[in-house]
Amino acid sequence: MKSKEQYNYLDHKEAYVILHKGTEPPFSGEYNKHSAKGKYVCRQCENVLYTSKDKFESGCGWPAFDDQVGANVKRVPDADGRRVEIVCANCDGHLGHVFEGERLTEKNTRHCVNSLSIKFMKD
């Protein structure tokens, strides 16, 4: 795991999402329709967050996963008081939000993730 001093450089858009809890426009992210086999890591610290086997097409406009890798994604109450934010458990970088009870998959969970928060790595 990278230490804070070793975090990856973030451009303006990535910093807006990861550091300032922004959201990229729906259907604009590079991983929304992405289907290659591999893993998705935090763009800031490269902590492994998700695998392609847990990615699914939700139609929401952002990459969706119904499971995470271990305890590498942390859930925190969102500032709006209604949603649950998800952040990288290593660097606290903002990923998106998690929703339950939508019945989109058997696991009944949807991690709605900004493409700008993650990077894909082939297996």
CORURHU-V745788 format. One record per backbone hydrogen bond with DSSP energy under -1.0 kcal/mol. NH is the residue of the N-H (numbers start at 0). CO is the residue of the C=O. Records with the same first field share a line. If there is no record, write none. Layout:
NH=CO ; CO
//
This chain:
5=2
6=3
7=43
14=10
15=11
16=12
17=13
18=14
19=14
21=15
26=60
27=24
31=28
38=120
39=49
40=118
41=46
42=116
45=41
48=39
49=39
51=37
53=50
54=51
55=63
64=110
65=53
68=48
71=68
73=86
75=84
77=82
80=77
84=75
85=95
86=73
87=92
88=71
91=87
93=17
94=85
95=85
96=111
97=83
98=109
100=107
107=104
109=98
110=64
111=96
112=62
113=94
116=113
117=114
118=40
120=38
122=36
//
